[in-house]
Amino acid sequence: MRSPAHRCRDIERQAGYLQPDQCVPPPPRGTADGMWFIQDGCGIVCGVITWLLVFYAEFVVLFVMLVPSKSLVYSIINGVLFNALAFLALASHFRAMLTDPGAVPKGNATKEFIESLQLKPGQVVYKCPKCCSIKPDRAHHCSVCKRCIRKMDHHCPWVNNCVGEENQKYFVLFTMYIALISLHCLVMVVFHFLYCFEEDWTKCSTFSPPATVILLILLCFEGLLFLIFTSVMFGTQIHSICTDETGIEQLKREERRWAKKTKWMNMKAVFGHPFSIAWLSPFATPDHGKSDPYLYVV
C-alpha cells in the first residue's frame, strides 16, 4: 500500500495545482490515426516471430504429417480443425495488436477540461505527468505505448500492445487458440511417430527420414513450449477477470477504490453480452459500456 506522502504526489485537489497550462490540447482524432499500432522494434519482431512460428507449424502439419497420410478422412478432419484454430489464433492476435486497448486521450489535462469536470469539495482527479492526461480510475501509464491505458493488465511484446479494457478479449482468445493448436500438434506428432515406427520411414513422409525427424522434433518442442506458456497466460487472464483485478493491481497491491463486480458480470464485460458463440469469435466486438469516471471521492 502506498504511503500518504506518495498519494499526495498523484492526487491534486484543485485544478490550479495540475498545471494545465503546460499541457497541449490533444490533436483532433482523424482518419490518419484511426488504426492503433505501436511502433516498438521489440514488439514488432515478437509479433512477426509469432506469425512465423504458426506458419512453420502449418507447414509441418500439412506437408509432413497430413498429406503423406494414407487415411483421407484423418487428413481432412485434422487439416480442417488445425487450420480453423490457426486462423482464429492469428485473427485474435491481429485484433489484439491493432485494437486500441483503452488509451486515455493524451493531453486532456487542459484548463478547459478540468473546469468542465466541476470539481466539488472532496472530489479529486489524477493526473499523469508523462502524457499530461487526467486518468480514470484503474488506469496506468505504459512506458512502451506512452499512454495511460484503462484497466491495463500488462504490456505484451508478443502482441506488440498493452492488454487493457478494450482488447483483453482478443488476447484471451489468442492464448486459448494457440494453446489448442499446440496441443493438437503434439497429439498429431505422437501419432505420426508411432505410424512411422510401424511403417517404412521412407513412406510416412515426402521428406527424408532425418529431415522428417528434425521437423517433427522442432514442432514438438515448439508445441510443448507454447502450450505451457499460453495455458498459463490464459489461466492468469481468466483468474484476473473473475477476481476483477488486473495484473498490475495484483502486483502493486493497490487499494481497491472501485465496486467489485461478480465473475459473471466481468465475463460479460470482457467478452460481450449476452453469452453466445460470439464470445469465441475474434470478429465480434464486445460492448464494454460506459468508461470509468474521472472523478473520485476521498
VEXDOBA-260442 format. One record per residue: x, y, z of N, C-alpha, C in turn; residue number from 1. Coordinates in steps of 0.02 Angstrom, whole numbers, plus 50000, padded with zeros to 5 digits. Example, Ala and Ser with C-alpha at 12.3 -4.5 7.8 and 13.67 -1.06 7.14 Angstrom:
<tilos>
TILO     nc1     nc2     nc3    cac1    cac2    cac3     cc1     cc2     cc3     k
TILO   50660   49716   50390   50615   49775   50390   50660   49835   50390     1
TILO   50642   49888   50354   50684   49947   50357   50645   50002   50394     2
</tilos>
This chain:
<tilos>
TILO     nc1     nc2     nc3    cac1    cac2    cac3     cc1     cc2     cc3     k
TILO   50042   49940   50000   50000   50000   50000   50044   50062   50000     1
TILO   50024   50112   49960   50064   50173   49955   50056   50216   50017     2
TILO   50108   50251   50033   50107   50295   50090   50067   50357   50074     3
TILO   50043   50393   50125   50005   50456   50113   50046   50506   50074     4
TILO   50111   50509   50087   50153   50558   50050   50155   50542   49977     5
TILO   50157   50477   49960   50158   50457   49890   50092   50474   49856     6
TILO   50037   50464   49892   49972   50480   49863   49965   50554   49850     7
TILO   49995   50596   49891   49989   50668   49882   50024   50690   49818     8
TILO   50072   50652   49796   50106   50671   49734   50063   50655   49673     9
TILO   50016   50608   49681   49975   50588   49625   49907   50624   49624    10
TILO   49883   50643   49682   49816   50673   49687   49822   50748   49697    11
TILO   49785   50784   49659   49781   50857   49667   49708   50876   49677    12
TILO   49696   50916   49728   49627   50932   49745   49600   50992   49707    13
TILO   49642   51032   49679   49619   51091   49643   49648   51092   49573    14
TILO   49611   51120   49526   49633   51119   49457   49696   51159   49447    15
TILO   49707   51211   49487   49766   51252   49479   49831   51215   49491    16
TILO   49829   51167   49537   49889   51129   49553   49908   51079   49499    17
TILO   49862   51067   49452   49877   51019   49399   49920   51049   49344    18
TILO   49932   51114   49346   49972   51149   49296   49946   51135   49225    19
TILO   49883   51149   49211   49855   51134   49145   49887   51175   49090    20
TILO   49918   51232   49106   49948   51273   49054   50006   51238   49020    21
TILO   50035   51188   49054   50091   51152   49024   50068   51097   48977    22
TILO   50004   51084   48974   49978   51031   48931   49953   51060   48865    23
TILO   49973   51029   48812   49950   51049   48746   49885   51012   48732    24
TILO   49833   51045   48707   49770   51011   48692   49782   50952   48645    25
TILO   49746   50897   48654   49756   50839   48611   49735   50854   48540    26
TILO   49771   50827   48491   49753   50839   48421   49687   50805   48404    27
TILO   49649   50833   48357   49586   50801   48338   49599   50733   48308    28
TILO   49559   50685   48326   49567   50616   48302   49535   50611   48233    29
TILO   49576   50597   48184   49551   50592   48116   49563   50523   48087    30
TILO   49556   50518   48021   49564   50454   47988   49637   50433   47985    31
TILO   49684   50480   47989   49754   50463   47983   49779   50420   48040    32
TILO   49752   50432   48101   49773   50392   48158   49717   50348   48183    33
TILO   49673   50327   48135   49617   50284   48154   49638   50215   48175    34
TILO   49695   50189   48148   49718   50123   48166   49771   50127   48221    35
TILO   49762   50086   48272   49808   50085   48328   49866   50038   48312    36
TILO   49927   50062   48315   49986   50020   48304   50044   50050   48341    37
TILO   50077   50008   48383   50133   50031   48424   50198   50020   48384    38
TILO   50235   50073   48373   50298   50069   48336   50355   50053   48383    39
TILO   50355   49992   48408   50407   49968   48453   50445   49912   48418    40
TILO   50511   49919   48412   50551   49870   48375   50546   49800   48404    41
TILO   50552   49794   48470   50548   49729   48502   50480   49697   48492    42
TILO   50427   49737   48499   50360   49710   48491   50346   49688   48420    43
TILO   50370   49726   48371   50360   49708   48301   50396   49643   48285    44
TILO   50458   49636   48310   50495   49574   48298   50459   49515   48330    45
TILO   50436   49523   48392   50400   49469   48426   50335   49451   48390    46
TILO   50300   49501   48364   50239   49488   48326   50253   49449   48262    47
TILO   50306   49468   48226   50324   49432   48165   50345   49360   48181    48
TILO   50383   49351   48235   50404   49283   48255   50342   49240   48271    49
TILO   50292   49270   48303   50232   49232   48319   50198   49205   48256    50
TILO   50192   49248   48205   50161   49226   48143   50204   49174   48108    51
TILO   50270   49182   48108   50314   49134   48075   50311   49066   48109    52
TILO   50305   49065   48175   50300   49001   48210   50235   48965   48193    53
TILO   50181   49003   48186   50118   48972   48167   50122   48945   48095    54
TILO   50155   48983   48051   50162   48959   47982   50207   48898   47978    55
TILO   50259   48894   48022   50301   48835   48023   50261   48774   48045    56
TILO   50220   48783   48097   50177   48728   48119   50129   48707   48064    57
TILO   50103   48756   48028   50059   48742   47971   50094   48700   47918    58
TILO   50156   48718   47903   50194   48682   47852   50207   48610   47873    59
TILO   50229   48599   47934   50245   48531   47957   50182   48489   47961    60
TILO   50129   48517   47988   50067   48479   47995   50040   48457   47927    61
TILO   50040   48502   47879   50011   48487   47814   50057   48442   47772    62
TILO   50120   48462   47763   50163   48429   47714   50206   48372   47742    63
TILO   50210   48367   47808   50248   48313   47838   50203   48259   47866    64
TILO   50145   48279   47894   50102   48230   47928   50038   48214   47891    65
TILO   50002   48264   47866   49935   48252   47839   49935   48231   47765    66
TILO   49973   48265   47724   49974   48248   47652   49998   48177   47640    67
TILO   50053   48154   47672   50075   48085   47659   50032   48031   47692    68
TILO   49984   48051   47734   49944   48002   47770   49902   47960   47721    69
TILO   49895   47895   47737   49855   47851   47694   49781   47859   47707    70
TILO   49763   47887   47764   49692   47896   47781   49669   47965   47760    71
TILO   49626   47967   47710   49600   48031   47686   49555   48065   47738    72
TILO   49516   48024   47774   49471   48052   47825   49512   48084   47881    73
TILO   49565   48049   47902   49609   48076   47955   49640   48142   47933    74
TILO   49662   48146   47871   49694   48207   47846   49644   48265   47842    75
TILO   49584   48250   47818   49535   48304   47809   49512   48331   47877    76
TILO   49495   48286   47923   49470   48308   47989   49523   48349   48026    77
TILO   49584   48322   48030   49636   48358   48066   49659   48421   48028    78
TILO   49658   48419   47962   49677   48478   47924   49628   48535   47934    79
TILO   49563   48519   47931   49512   48571   47941   49514   48598   48012    80
TILO   49521   48554   48061   49522   48576   48131   49583   48619   48145    81
TILO   49642   48597   48122   49702   48635   48136   49700   48703   48102    82
TILO   49680   48705   48039   49679   48768   48002   49627   48816   48030    83
TILO   49571   48790   48054   49520   48833   48084   49547   48864   48148    84
TILO   49579   48824   48191   49607   48851   48253   49664   48899   48239    85
TILO   49706   48884   48189   49761   48929   48172   49735   48995   48146    86
TILO   49682   48992   48105   49653   49054   48079   49624   49097   48135    87
TILO   49589   49066   48182   49561   49103   48239   49616   49131   48284    88
TILO   49671   49094   48291   49726   49118   48333   49759   49179   48301    89
TILO   49771   49177   48236   49803   49234   48202   49755   49294   48198    90
TILO   49691   49280   48189   49642   49335   48188   49638   49368   48257    91
TILO   49640   49328   48310   49640   49356   48378   49703   49396   48391    92
TILO   49760   49372   48367   49823   49408   48375   49820   49475   48337    93
TILO   49792   49474   48278   49785   49534   48237   49742   49585   48272    94
TILO   49685   49564   48300   49640   49610   48334   49672   49636   48398    95
TILO   49706   49593   48436   49738   49614   48498   49793   49665   48484    96
TILO   49827   49658   48428   49883   49702   48411   49859   49770   48385    97
TILO   49805   49770   48347   49784   49832   48313   49723   49865   48344    98
TILO   49702   49841   48403   49646   49872   48438   49671   49918   48493    99
TILO   49643   49977   48495   49659   50024   48550   49641   49991   48616   100
TILO   49689   49978   48660   49674   49942   48722   49634   49982   48773   101
TILO   49621   50046   48758   49585   50088   48805   49626   50148   48825   102
TILO   49659   50179   48776   49703   50235   48790   49664   50297   48811   103
TILO   49688   50329   48864   49658   50392   48886   49681   50447   48838   104
TILO   49637   50493   48819   49657   50547   48774   49719   50583   48800   105
TILO   49770   50587   48758   49833   50617   48778   49826   50693   48780   106
TILO   49851   50724   48833   49850   50796   48839   49782   50825   48857   107
TILO   49738   50785   48888   49672   50812   48904   49670   50849   48971   108
TILO   49729   50855   49004   49731   50892   49068   49737   50967   49054   109
TILO   49693   50992   49013   49692   51063   48997   49647   51100   49046   110
TILO   49655   51165   49048   49615   51205   49093   49541   51199   49078   111
TILO   49523   51198   49014   49453   51193   48995   49423   51126   49017   112
TILO   49461   51072   49007   49434   51007   49025   49426   51000   49101   113
TILO   49476   51025   49138   49472   51020   49212   49414   51061   49239   114
TILO   49403   51120   49210   49346   51161   49231   49280   51127   49214   115
TILO   49279   51090   49159   49217   51057   49139   49198   51001   49186   116
TILO   49247   50976   49225   49233   50923   49273   49193   50949   49333   117
TILO   49198   51015   49346   49160   51047   49401   49174   51011   49467   118
TILO   49238   51015   49487   49259   50982   49549   49221   51010   49609   119
TILO   49200   50965   49653   49165   50983   49714   49209   50966   49774   120
TILO   49194   50993   49832   49234   50976   49891   49234   50901   49903   121
TILO   49294   50874   49914   49301   50802   49924   49315   50763   49862   122
TILO   49309   50795   49803   49323   50761   49741   49394   50776   49718   123
TILO   49427   50725   49691   49495   50733   49668   49502   50705   49597   124
TILO   49554   50724   49564   49570   50696   49498   49643   50675   49498   125
TILO   49658   50627   49456   49726   50602   49449   49754   50629   49383   126
TILO   49816   50650   49386   49849   50674   49325   49912   50632   49313   127
TILO   49923   50613   49250   49984   50579   49232   50033   50631   49204   128
TILO   50088   50643   49238   50135   50694   49214   50172   50674   49150   129
TILO   50170   50609   49133   50208   50586   49075   50171   50599   49010   130
TILO   50105   50588   49010   50067   50601   48948   50018   50657   48958   131
TILO   50021   50692   49015   49982   50752   49027   49907   50739   49018   132
TILO   49883   50687   49050   49812   50669   49043   49781   50659   49112   133
TILO   49716   50671   49116   49678   50656   49176   49659   50583   49173   134
TILO   49682   50545   49223   49674   50472   49221   49609   50450   49254   135
TILO   49572   50406   49220   49516   50374   49254   49541   50325   49307   136
TILO   49497   50303   49350   49516   50254   49399   49538   50190   49364   137
TILO   49588   50155   49392   49616   50092   49368   49656   50100   49303   138
TILO   49672   50161   49285   49714   50173   49226   49787   50177   49248   139
TILO   49832   50152   49205   49904   50154   49219   49941   50176   49156   140
TILO   49999   50206   49167   50039   50230   49111   50085   50175   49086   141
TILO   50086   50165   49020   50131   50116   48990   50189   50153   48958   142
TILO   50249   50135   48978   50309   50168   48952   50323   50150   48879   143
TILO   50296   50094   48855   50306   50074   48785   50255   50109   48740   144
TILO   50192   50104   48759   50139   50137   48720   50140   50213   48729   145
TILO   50172   50236   48784   50175   50308   48801   50106   50338   48808   146
TILO   50061   50299   48838   49993   50321   48851   49968   50290   48915   147
TILO   49918   50321   48945   49883   50291   49001   49829   50245   48973   148
TILO   49826   50183   49000   49780   50133   48974   49730   50114   49028   149
TILO   49665   50116   49011   49613   50097   49058   49616   50022   49072   150
TILO   49614   50005   49136   49616   49936   49160   49674   49898   49128   151
TILO   49732   49930   49127   49791   49898   49097   49812   49837   49138   152
TILO   49817   49780   49105   49839   49719   49139   49915   49712   49134   153
TILO   49942   49719   49074   50015   49718   49063   50028   49735   48990   154
TILO   50090   49749   48974   50110   49759   48904   50141   49694   48879   155
TILO   50113   49667   48825   50136   49603   48798   50174   49615   48733   156
TILO   50239   49601   48730   50276   49611   48668   50254   49563   48613   157
TILO   50225   49506   48631   50205   49457   48580   50146   49482   48538   158
TILO   50106   49527   48565   50054   49558   48525   50070   49632   48512   159
TILO   50129   49654   48534   50152   49723   48522   50099   49773   48544   160
TILO   50072   49762   48603   50019   49807   48627   50008   49794   48701   161
TILO   49975   49842   48733   49952   49832   48801   49890   49788   48801   162
TILO   49879   49753   48854   49817   49716   48864   49775   49758   48913   163
TILO   49721   49787   48887   49681   49832   48926   49607   49819   48919   164
TILO   49568   49868   48936   49495   49861   48938   49466   49841   48871   165
TILO   49491   49869   48816   49460   49861   48751   49484   49800   48712   166
TILO   49542   49772   48728   49568   49717   48687   49584   49654   48728   167
TILO   49562   49652   48791   49577   49593   48832   49544   49531   48804   168
TILO   49485   49538   48775   49451   49480   48746   49495   49448   48693   169
TILO   49523   49488   48649   49562   49461   48593   49626   49428   48618   170
TILO   49656   49455   48672   49715   49425   48699   49699   49357   48732   171
TILO   49642   49354   48767   49621   49291   48797   49608   49238   48743   172
TILO   49574   49258   48689   49561   49212   48634   49626   49190   48601   173
TILO   49673   49236   48593   49738   49220   48563   49774   49166   48603   174
TILO   49778   49174   48668   49812   49125   48710   49774   49058   48709   175
TILO   49709   49060   48707   49669   48999   48707   49680   48960   48643   176
TILO   49675   48994   48585   49681   48959   48521   49753   48935   48509   177
TILO   49803   48973   48532   49872   48949   48525   49883   48887   48568   178
TILO   49854   48886   48628   49860   48827   48670   49826   48766   48638   179
TILO   49769   48777   48605   49733   48722   48573   49771   48694   48513   180
TILO   49798   48738   48470   49835   48712   48413   49901   48680   48434   181
TILO   49930   48705   48489   49991   48673   48515   49976   48602   48540   182
TILO   49920   48595   48575   49901   48528   48599   49884   48483   48540   183
TILO   49851   48511   48490   49833   48472   48431   49896   48448   48394   184
TILO   49946   48492   48389   50010   48475   48357   50044   48417   48394   185
TILO   50047   48422   48460   50080   48370   48499   50047   48302   48490   186
TILO   49981   48302   48490   49944   48239   48481   49959   48209   48412   187
TILO   49958   48251   48360   49972   48226   48293   50044   48203   48285   188
TILO   50091   48236   48317   50162   48216   48314   50170   48147   48344   189
TILO   50138   48135   48401   50142   48069   48434   50115   48015   48388   190
TILO   50057   48027   48359   50027   47977   48314   50070   47966   48252   191
TILO   50101   48019   48226   50142   48013   48167   50206   47974   48181   192
TILO   50236   47985   48239   50295   47946   48258   50277   47872   48264   193
TILO   50221   47857   48294   50200   47787   48300   50188   47757   48231   194
TILO   50158   47796   48187   50144   47772   48119   50209   47759   48081   195
TILO   50258   47804   48089   50322   47796   48054   50362   47738   48082   196
TILO   50356   47724   48147   50392   47667   48175   50363   47601   48150   197
TILO   50297   47600   48140   50265   47538   48116   50276   47528   48041   198
TILO   50277   47583   48004   50285   47580   47932   50358   47597   47914   199
TILO   50371   47596   47850   50437   47616   47825   50443   47692   47829   200
TILO   50497   47717   47859   50507   47789   47866   50508   47824   47799   201
TILO   50527   47791   47747   50530   47822   47680   50460   47832   47651   202
TILO   50410   47798   47680   50342   47802   47654   50296   47845   47697   203
TILO   50318   47863   47757   50274   47901   47801   50282   47976   47792   204
TILO   50326   47998   47748   50335   48069   47736   50367   48078   47668   205
TILO   50353   48136   47637   50384   48152   47573   50455   48176   47581   206
TILO   50476   48189   47644   50544   48210   47658   50585   48149   47678   207
TILO   50651   48157   47679   50695   48103   47700   50684   48089   47775   208
TILO   50699   48028   47798   50690   48012   47869   50726   48061   47917   209
TILO   50790   48080   47905   50821   48128   47951   50785   48196   47952   210
TILO   50766   48220   47892   50730   48284   47889   50663   48280   47924   211
TILO   50629   48224   47915   50563   48215   47948   50570   48216   48024   212
TILO   50620   48180   48050   50630   48178   48122   50646   48247   48149   213
TILO   50690   48284   48115   50708   48351   48138   50648   48398   48138   214
TILO   50609   48396   48084   50550   48439   48079   50499   48422   48134   215
TILO   50489   48359   48147   50441   48338   48199   50465   48356   48269   216
TILO   50530   48348   48281   50557   48364   48348   50552   48439   48360   217
TILO   50568   48480   48309   50562   48552   48317   50489   48573   48329   218
TILO   50443   48540   48293   50372   48556   48304   50349   48534   48373   219
TILO   50374   48477   48396   50357   48452   48463   50383   48501   48516   220
TILO   50444   48524   48508   50473   48572   48555   50433   48638   48555   221
TILO   50417   48662   48496   50377   48723   48490   50308   48715   48522   222
TILO   50275   48659   48506   50208   48648   48533   50208   48642   48608   223
TILO   50257   48607   48636   50260   48599   48709   50274   48665   48743   224
TILO   50320   48704   48715   50338   48768   48746   50279   48816   48746   225
TILO   50245   48822   48689   50190   48870   48685   50127   48843   48719   226
TILO   50120   48778   48724   50063   48751   48762   50068   48771   48835   227
TILO   50128   48764   48863   50137   48783   48934   50129   48858   48943   228
TILO   50162   48897   48900   50162   48970   48907   50092   48999   48899   229
TILO   50057   48981   48845   49991   49010   48832   49939   48984   48881   230
TILO   49946   48922   48903   49898   48896   48953   49903   48934   49018   231
TILO   49965   48949   49039   49975   48988   49100   49946   49059   49091   232
TILO   49959   49090   49033   49933   49157   49020   49857   49157   49017   233
TILO   49829   49106   48986   49756   49101   48981   49725   49094   49051   234
TILO   49754   49050   49092   49729   49042   49160   49737   49105   49201   235
TILO   49793   49141   49192   49804   49203   49228   49752   49256   49209   236
TILO   49736   49260   49145   49688   49309   49122   49617   49293   49148   237
TILO   49599   49229   49146   49532   49210   49170   49527   49224   49246   238
TILO   49581   49209   49282   49581   49224   49354   49575   49299   49366   239
TILO   49610   49339   49325   49607   49412   49332   49536   49437   49318   240
TILO   49503   49408   49268   49435   49430   49252   49387   49410   49308   241
TILO   49394   49350   49334   49348   49326   49386   49356   49364   49451   242
TILO   49417   49385   49467   49429   49421   49529   49423   49496   49521   243
TILO   49411   49520   49459   49406   49591   49445   49467   49629   49470   244
TILO   49526   49603   49452   49588   49635   49473   49641   49622   49420   245
TILO   49667   49676   49391   49716   49668   49337   49783   49645   49364   246
TILO   49827   49625   49317   49893   49602   49338   49933   49655   49374   247
TILO   49929   49718   49351   49965   49773   49383   49937   49785   49453   248
TILO   49871   49782   49460   49841   49793   49526   49861   49738   49575   249
TILO   49866   49676   49551   49889   49622   49595   49962   49631   49613   250
TILO   50003   49653   49565   50074   49661   49577   50088   49718   49626   251
TILO   50054   49774   49616   50064   49832   49659   50024   49830   49723   252
TILO   49977   49781   49728   49933   49776   49786   49900   49842   49801   253
TILO   49870   49871   49749   49838   49936   49757   49774   49931   49798   254
TILO   49761   49985   49831   49700   49989   49871   49640   49991   49825   255
TILO   49591   49948   49837   49532   49945   49795   49487   50005   49809   256
TILO   49476   50044   49756   49432   50103   49761   49371   50096   49717   257
TILO   49359   50038   49690   49304   50028   49645   49259   49972   49671   258
TILO   49197   49972   49648   49150   49920   49669   49166   49855   49632   259
TILO   49181   49803   49669   49199   49739   49638   49138   49707   49605   260
TILO   49147   49685   49542   49094   49653   49505   49096   49578   49516   261
TILO   49040   49545   49501   49038   49472   49506   49076   49441   49448   262
TILO   49091   49377   49454   49126   49343   49400   49087   49346   49334   263
TILO   49022   49336   49339   48980   49335   49279   48978   49404   49247   264
TILO   48973   49456   49287   48972   49524   49260   49038   49541   49226   265
TILO   49093   49519   49255   49158   49532   49224   49166   49494   49159   266
TILO   49144   49432   49156   49148   49393   49095   49107   49426   49039   267
TILO   49048   49451   49057   49006   49485   49008   49038   49551   48986   268
TILO   49071   49585   49032   49102   49649   49015   49160   49640   48967   269
TILO   49198   49585   48975   49257   49574   48934   49237   49544   48866   270
TILO   49194   49493   48866   49179   49456   48806   49116   49480   48770   271
TILO   49073   49516   48804   49012   49541   48772   48950   49512   48805   272
TILO   48895   49544   48792   48831   49524   48822   48779   49517   48766   273
TILO   48737   49465   48767   48736   49410   48816   48783   49354   48796   274
TILO   48785   49300   48836   48828   49244   48821   48806   49212   48756   275
TILO   48853   49202   48710   48838   49171   48646   48902   49146   48615   276
TILO   48896   49117   48555   48955   49092   48519   49001   49150   48500   277
TILO   48974   49211   48501   49015   49270   48485   49071   49280   48535   278
TILO   49065   49251   48595   49119   49256   48644   49183   49226   48616   279
TILO   49178   49175   48574   49235   49140   48547   49259   49168   48480   280
TILO   49226   49220   48456   49243   49248   48391   49286   49311   48399   281
TILO   49344   49313   48367   49385   49374   48369   49357   49431   48326   282
TILO   49303   49417   48289   49274   49468   48246   49215   49503   48278   283
TILO   49191   49478   48335   49136   49509   48372   49165   49557   48423   284
TILO   49148   49621   48416   49173   49672   48462   49128   49678   48523   285
TILO   49154   49667   48582   49112   49671   48643   49093   49742   48659   286
TILO   49035   49750   48691   49012   49816   48714   49031   49822   48787   287
TILO   49080   49866   48801   49105   49873   48869   49064   49921   48911   288
TILO   49016   49954   48880   48977   50001   48918   49014   50066   48929   289
TILO   48995   50102   48982   49024   50166   48997   49095   50159   49025   290
TILO   49137   50207   49008   49206   50206   49033   49207   50227   49106   291
TILO   49262   50213   49138   49270   50233   49208   49270   50309   49215   292
TILO   49242   50335   49268   49239   50408   49277   49307   50437   49294   293
TILO   49313   50503   49287   49374   50539   49302   49376   50563   49374   294
TILO   49319   50566   49407   49316   50596   49473   49314   50543   49527   295
TILO   49343   50558   49585   49346   50511   49641   49330   50550   49705   296
TILO   49304   50515   49753   49289   50545   49818   49335   50513   49870   297
TILO   49370   50554   49909   49415   50529   49961   49397   50559   50029   298
</tilos>
